[in-house]
């Protein structure tokens, strides 16, 4: 089953990206993405 994961900026909390994938209950997805609010590349974490 594939669900959509929302990635939120860890600096400002903006939800900038959604990616298809499976929710992994053990590990939270973390990706470096460009945040328009911070105007910089920041770490984005999976959120609900
Ligand atoms: Zn940000």
PDB file of the backbone (N, CA, C, O) and the ligand in Angstrom, with CONECT records:
HET     ZN  A 101       1
ATOM      1  N   UNK A   1       0.840  -1.202   0.000  1.00  0.00           N
ATOM      2  CA  UNK A   1       0.000   0.000   0.000  1.00  0.00           C
ATOM      3  C   UNK A   1       0.875   1.253   0.000  1.00  0.00           C
ATOM      4  O   UNK A   1       1.806   1.376   0.795  1.00  0.00           O
ATOM      5  N   UNK A   2       0.566   2.155  -0.885  1.00  0.00           N
ATOM      6  CA  UNK A   2       1.354   3.383  -0.973  1.00  0.00           C
ATOM      7  C   UNK A   2       0.548   4.553  -0.432  1.00  0.00           C
ATOM      8  O   UNK A   2      -0.619   4.735  -0.778  1.00  0.00           O
ATOM      9  N   UNK A   3       1.173   5.323   0.402  1.00  0.00           N
ATOM     10  CA  UNK A   3       0.530   6.515   0.940  1.00  0.00           C
ATOM     11  C   UNK A   3       1.380   7.730   0.613  1.00  0.00           C
ATOM     12  O   UNK A   3       2.518   7.610   0.159  1.00  0.00           O
ATOM     13  N   UNK A   4       0.817   8.880   0.848  1.00  0.00           N
ATOM     14  CA  UNK A   4       1.558  10.106   0.589  1.00  0.00           C
ATOM     15  C   UNK A   4       2.185  10.600   1.886  1.00  0.00           C
ATOM     16  O   UNK A   4       1.527  10.697   2.921  1.00  0.00           O
ATOM     17  N   UNK A   5       3.457  10.905   1.801  1.00  0.00           N
ATOM     18  CA  UNK A   5       4.153  11.441   2.963  1.00  0.00           C
ATOM     19  C   UNK A   5       4.327  12.940   2.784  1.00  0.00           C
ATOM     20  O   UNK A   5       4.662  13.410   1.697  1.00  0.00           O
ATOM     21  N   UNK A   6       4.101  13.676   3.845  1.00  0.00           N
ATOM     22  CA  UNK A   6       4.311  15.119   3.814  1.00  0.00           C
ATOM     23  C   UNK A   6       5.648  15.405   4.475  1.00  0.00           C
ATOM     24  O   UNK A   6       5.946  14.900   5.558  1.00  0.00           O
ATOM     25  N   UNK A   7       6.452  16.229   3.799  1.00  0.00           N
ATOM     26  CA  UNK A   7       7.736  16.619   4.369  1.00  0.00           C
ATOM     27  C   UNK A   7       7.653  18.062   4.846  1.00  0.00           C
ATOM     28  O   UNK A   7       7.274  18.959   4.092  1.00  0.00           O
ATOM     29  N   UNK A   8       8.012  18.274   6.108  1.00  0.00           N
ATOM     30  CA  UNK A   8       7.957  19.609   6.694  1.00  0.00           C
ATOM     31  C   UNK A   8       9.355  20.081   7.036  1.00  0.00           C
ATOM     32  O   UNK A   8      10.191  19.312   7.511  1.00  0.00           O
ATOM     33  N   UNK A   9       9.594  21.357   6.788  1.00  0.00           N
ATOM     34  CA  UNK A   9      10.873  21.964   7.121  1.00  0.00           C
ATOM     35  C   UNK A   9      11.086  21.928   8.632  1.00  0.00           C
ATOM     36  O   UNK A   9      10.195  22.296   9.398  1.00  0.00           O
ATOM     37  N   UNK A  10      12.256  21.489   9.054  1.00  0.00           N
ATOM     38  CA  UNK A  10      12.522  21.393  10.487  1.00  0.00           C
ATOM     39  C   UNK A  10      12.886  22.749  11.079  1.00  0.00           C
ATOM     40  O   UNK A  10      12.910  22.904  12.300  1.00  0.00           O
ATOM     41  N   UNK A  11      13.171  23.741  10.220  1.00  0.00           N
ATOM     42  CA  UNK A  11      13.558  25.064  10.705  1.00  0.00           C
ATOM     43  C   UNK A  11      12.323  25.924  10.953  1.00  0.00           C
ATOM     44  O   UNK A  11      12.171  26.494  12.034  1.00  0.00           O
ATOM     45  N   UNK A  12      11.427  26.022   9.947  1.00  0.00           N
ATOM     46  CA  UNK A  12      10.273  26.913  10.073  1.00  0.00           C
ATOM     47  C   UNK A  12       8.958  26.149  10.190  1.00  0.00           C
ATOM     48  O   UNK A  12       7.935  26.737  10.541  1.00  0.00           O
ATOM     49  N   UNK A  13       8.968  24.866   9.905  1.00  0.00           N
ATOM     50  CA  UNK A  13       7.750  24.083  10.048  1.00  0.00           C
ATOM     51  C   UNK A  13       6.852  24.072   8.827  1.00  0.00           C
ATOM     52  O   UNK A  13       5.786  23.458   8.859  1.00  0.00           O
ATOM     53  N   UNK A  14       7.255  24.737   7.748  1.00  0.00           N
ATOM     54  CA  UNK A  14       6.448  24.748   6.533  1.00  0.00           C
ATOM     55  C   UNK A  14       6.389  23.369   5.911  1.00  0.00           C
ATOM     56  O   UNK A  14       7.387  22.650   5.862  1.00  0.00           O
ATOM     57  N   UNK A  15       5.204  23.007   5.436  1.00  0.00           N
ATOM     58  CA  UNK A  15       5.054  21.721   4.753  1.00  0.00           C
ATOM     59  C   UNK A  15       5.218  21.956   3.268  1.00  0.00           C
ATOM     60  O   UNK A  15       4.292  22.392   2.586  1.00  0.00           O
ATOM     61  N   UNK A  16       6.396  21.663   2.783  1.00  0.00           N
ATOM     62  CA  UNK A  16       6.765  22.062   1.435  1.00  0.00           C
ATOM     63  C   UNK A  16       6.635  20.951   0.405  1.00  0.00           C
ATOM     64  O   UNK A  16       6.435  21.235  -0.776  1.00  0.00           O
ATOM     65  N   UNK A  17       6.739  19.725   0.810  1.00  0.00           N
ATOM     66  CA  UNK A  17       6.805  18.634  -0.169  1.00  0.00           C
ATOM     67  C   UNK A  17       5.919  17.475   0.239  1.00  0.00           C
ATOM     68  O   UNK A  17       5.729  17.195   1.422  1.00  0.00           O
ATOM     69  N   UNK A  18       5.382  16.809  -0.774  1.00  0.00           N
ATOM     70  CA  UNK A  18       4.711  15.542  -0.537  1.00  0.00           C
ATOM     71  C   UNK A  18       5.310  14.516  -1.483  1.00  0.00           C
ATOM     72  O   UNK A  18       5.470  14.776  -2.675  1.00  0.00           O
ATOM     73  N   UNK A  19       5.632  13.373  -0.958  1.00  0.00           N
ATOM     74  CA  UNK A  19       6.247  12.325  -1.761  1.00  0.00           C
ATOM     75  C   UNK A  19       5.476  11.024  -1.547  1.00  0.00           C
ATOM     76  O   UNK A  19       5.010  10.754  -0.440  1.00  0.00           O
ATOM     77  N   UNK A  20       5.340  10.223  -2.591  1.00  0.00           N
ATOM     78  CA  UNK A  20       4.709   8.930  -2.423  1.00  0.00           C
ATOM     79  C   UNK A  20       5.640   7.967  -1.693  1.00  0.00           C
ATOM     80  O   UNK A  20       6.849   7.967  -1.926  1.00  0.00           O
ATOM     81  N   UNK A  21       5.092   7.173  -0.836  1.00  0.00           N
ATOM     82  CA  UNK A  21       5.932   6.216  -0.119  1.00  0.00           C
ATOM     83  C   UNK A  21       5.152   5.572   1.007  1.00  0.00           C
ATOM     84  O   UNK A  21       4.023   5.957   1.313  1.00  0.00           O
ATOM     85  N   UNK A  22       5.770   4.601   1.603  1.00  0.00           N
ATOM     86  CA  UNK A  22       5.133   3.906   2.711  1.00  0.00           C
ATOM     87  C   UNK A  22       5.555   4.523   4.031  1.00  0.00           C
ATOM     88  O   UNK A  22       6.722   4.856   4.234  1.00  0.00           O
ATOM     89  N   UNK A  23       4.605   4.666   4.907  1.00  0.00           N
ATOM     90  CA  UNK A  23       4.944   5.138   6.239  1.00  0.00           C
ATOM     91  C   UNK A  23       5.743   4.055   6.946  1.00  0.00           C
ATOM     92  O   UNK A  23       5.303   2.914   7.092  1.00  0.00           O
ATOM     93  N   UNK A  24       6.920   4.451   7.373  1.00  0.00           N
ATOM     94  CA  UNK A  24       7.739   3.535   8.153  1.00  0.00           C
ATOM     95  C   UNK A  24       7.633   3.966   9.606  1.00  0.00           C
ATOM     96  O   UNK A  24       8.078   5.051   9.980  1.00  0.00           O
ATOM     97  N   UNK A  25       7.051   3.120  10.405  1.00  0.00           N
ATOM     98  CA  UNK A  25       6.784   3.523  11.782  1.00  0.00           C
ATOM     99  C   UNK A  25       8.043   3.554  12.630  1.00  0.00           C
ATOM    100  O   UNK A  25       8.063   4.179  13.690  1.00  0.00           O
ATOM    101  N   UNK A  26       9.087   2.888  12.174  1.00  0.00           N
ATOM    102  CA  UNK A  26      10.319   2.837  12.959  1.00  0.00           C
ATOM    103  C   UNK A  26      11.213   4.036  12.667  1.00  0.00           C
ATOM    104  O   UNK A  26      11.847   4.582  13.570  1.00  0.00           O
ATOM    105  N   UNK A  27      11.258   4.443  11.394  1.00  0.00           N
ATOM    106  CA  UNK A  27      12.187   5.494  10.999  1.00  0.00           C
ATOM    107  C   UNK A  27      11.426   6.605  10.292  1.00  0.00           C
ATOM    108  O   UNK A  27      10.586   6.352   9.428  1.00  0.00           O
ATOM    109  N   UNK A  28      11.730   7.822  10.667  1.00  0.00           N
ATOM    110  CA  UNK A  28      11.131   8.976   9.990  1.00  0.00           C
ATOM    111  C   UNK A  28      12.001   9.399   8.822  1.00  0.00           C
ATOM    112  O   UNK A  28      13.218   9.536   8.939  1.00  0.00           O
ATOM    113  N   UNK A  29      11.343   9.599   7.701  1.00  0.00           N
ATOM    114  CA  UNK A  29      12.052  10.027   6.510  1.00  0.00           C
ATOM    115  C   UNK A  29      12.608  11.431   6.703  1.00  0.00           C
ATOM    116  O   UNK A  29      11.902  12.333   7.151  1.00  0.00           O
ATOM    117  N   UNK A  30      13.869  11.604   6.365  1.00  0.00           N
ATOM    118  CA  UNK A  30      14.503  12.913   6.463  1.00  0.00           C
ATOM    119  C   UNK A  30      15.216  13.219   5.156  1.00  0.00           C
ATOM    120  O   UNK A  30      16.035  12.427   4.691  1.00  0.00           O
ATOM    121  N   UNK A  31      14.910  14.355   4.569  1.00  0.00           N
ATOM    122  CA  UNK A  31      15.525  14.729   3.308  1.00  0.00           C
ATOM    123  C   UNK A  31      15.949  16.184   3.337  1.00  0.00           C
ATOM    124  O   UNK A  31      15.296  17.022   3.957  1.00  0.00           O
ATOM    125  N   UNK A  32      17.047  16.474   2.662  1.00  0.00           N
ATOM    126  CA  UNK A  32      17.450  17.871   2.487  1.00  0.00           C
ATOM    127  C   UNK A  32      16.735  18.432   1.276  1.00  0.00           C
ATOM    128  O   UNK A  32      16.922  17.955   0.157  1.00  0.00           O
ATOM    129  N   UNK A  33      15.909  19.451   1.505  1.00  0.00           N
ATOM    130  CA  UNK A  33      15.130  20.048   0.434  1.00  0.00           C
ATOM    131  C   UNK A  33      15.224  21.563   0.531  1.00  0.00           C
ATOM    132  O   UNK A  33      15.588  22.131   1.560  1.00  0.00           O
ATOM    133  N   UNK A  34      14.877  22.195  -0.601  1.00  0.00           N
ATOM    134  CA  UNK A  34      14.878  23.653  -0.599  1.00  0.00           C
ATOM    135  C   UNK A  34      13.579  24.161   0.015  1.00  0.00           C
ATOM    136  O   UNK A  34      12.488  23.764  -0.395  1.00  0.00           O
ATOM    137  N   UNK A  35      13.709  25.038   0.995  1.00  0.00           N
ATOM    138  CA  UNK A  35      12.546  25.638   1.645  1.00  0.00           C
ATOM    139  C   UNK A  35      12.386  27.067   1.154  1.00  0.00           C
ATOM    140  O   UNK A  35      13.303  27.880   1.274  1.00  0.00           O
ATOM    141  N   UNK A  36      11.205  27.372   0.595  1.00  0.00           N
ATOM    142  CA  UNK A  36      10.959  28.717   0.095  1.00  0.00           C
ATOM    143  C   UNK A  36      10.847  29.736   1.220  1.00  0.00           C
ATOM    144  O   UNK A  36      11.186  30.906   1.041  1.00  0.00           O
ATOM    145  N   UNK A  37      10.374  29.294   2.372  1.00  0.00           N
ATOM    146  CA  UNK A  37      10.219  30.208   3.502  1.00  0.00           C
ATOM    147  C   UNK A  37      11.579  30.585   4.073  1.00  0.00           C
ATOM    148  O   UNK A  37      11.833  31.754   4.363  1.00  0.00           O
ATOM    149  N   UNK A  38      12.440  29.608   4.230  1.00  0.00           N
ATOM    150  CA  UNK A  38      13.790  29.859   4.747  1.00  0.00           C
ATOM    151  C   UNK A  38      14.710  30.366   3.637  1.00  0.00           C
ATOM    152  O   UNK A  38      15.757  30.950   3.918  1.00  0.00           O
ATOM    153  N   UNK A  39      14.329  30.150   2.394  1.00  0.00           N
ATOM    154  CA  UNK A  39      15.143  30.507   1.238  1.00  0.00           C
ATOM    155  C   UNK A  39      16.499  29.812   1.287  1.00  0.00           C
ATOM    156  O   UNK A  39      17.520  30.406   0.938  1.00  0.00           O
ATOM    157  N   UNK A  40      16.507  28.577   1.714  1.00  0.00           N
ATOM    158  CA  UNK A  40      17.738  27.810   1.834  1.00  0.00           C
ATOM    159  C   UNK A  40      17.406  26.319   1.875  1.00  0.00           C
ATOM    160  O   UNK A  40      16.260  25.922   2.082  1.00  0.00           O
ATOM    161  N   UNK A  41      18.416  25.527   1.675  1.00  0.00           N
ATOM    162  CA  UNK A  41      18.230  24.089   1.822  1.00  0.00           C
ATOM    163  C   UNK A  41      18.226  23.739   3.307  1.00  0.00           C
ATOM    164  O   UNK A  41      19.153  24.070   4.046  1.00  0.00           O
ATOM    165  N   UNK A  42      17.173  23.072   3.716  1.00  0.00           N
ATOM    166  CA  UNK A  42      17.061  22.682   5.121  1.00  0.00           C
ATOM    167  C   UNK A  42      16.653  21.217   5.194  1.00  0.00           C
ATOM    168  O   UNK A  42      16.257  20.615   4.197  1.00  0.00           O
ATOM    169  N   UNK A  43      16.755  20.669   6.373  1.00  0.00           N
ATOM    170  CA  UNK A  43      16.330  19.292   6.592  1.00  0.00           C
ATOM    171  C   UNK A  43      14.809  19.259   6.711  1.00  0.00           C
ATOM    172  O   UNK A  43      14.211  20.004   7.488  1.00  0.00           O
ATOM    173  N   UNK A  44      14.208  18.385   5.930  1.00  0.00           N
ATOM    174  CA  UNK A  44      12.757  18.206   5.975  1.00  0.00           C
ATOM    175  C   UNK A  44      12.451  16.834   6.542  1.00  0.00           C
ATOM    176  O   UNK A  44      13.089  15.842   6.190  1.00  0.00           O
ATOM    177  N   UNK A  45      11.466  16.796   7.426  1.00  0.00           N
ATOM    178  CA  UNK A  45      11.105  15.528   8.054  1.00  0.00           C
ATOM    179  C   UNK A  45       9.684  15.155   7.724  1.00  0.00           C
ATOM    180  O   UNK A  45       8.813  16.000   7.516  1.00  0.00           O
ATOM    181  N   UNK A  46       9.485  13.853   7.684  1.00  0.00           N
ATOM    182  CA  UNK A  46       8.156  13.300   7.440  1.00  0.00           C
ATOM    183  C   UNK A  46       7.194  13.726   8.549  1.00  0.00           C
ATOM    184  O   UNK A  46       7.534  13.697   9.732  1.00  0.00           O
ATOM    185  N   UNK A  47       6.001  14.117   8.144  1.00  0.00           N
ATOM    186  CA  UNK A  47       4.968  14.444   9.120  1.00  0.00           C
ATOM    187  C   UNK A  47       3.646  13.830   8.669  1.00  0.00           C
ATOM    188  O   UNK A  47       3.553  13.304   7.560  1.00  0.00           O
ATOM    189  N   UNK A  48       2.626  13.893   9.522  1.00  0.00           N
ATOM    190  CA  UNK A  48       1.351  13.269   9.179  1.00  0.00           C
ATOM    191  C   UNK A  48       0.564  14.079   8.155  1.00  0.00           C
ATOM    192  O   UNK A  48      -0.533  13.681   7.764  1.00  0.00           O
TER     193      UNK A  48
HETATM  194 ZN    ZN A 101      11.831  26.440   6.287  1.00  0.00          ZN
END
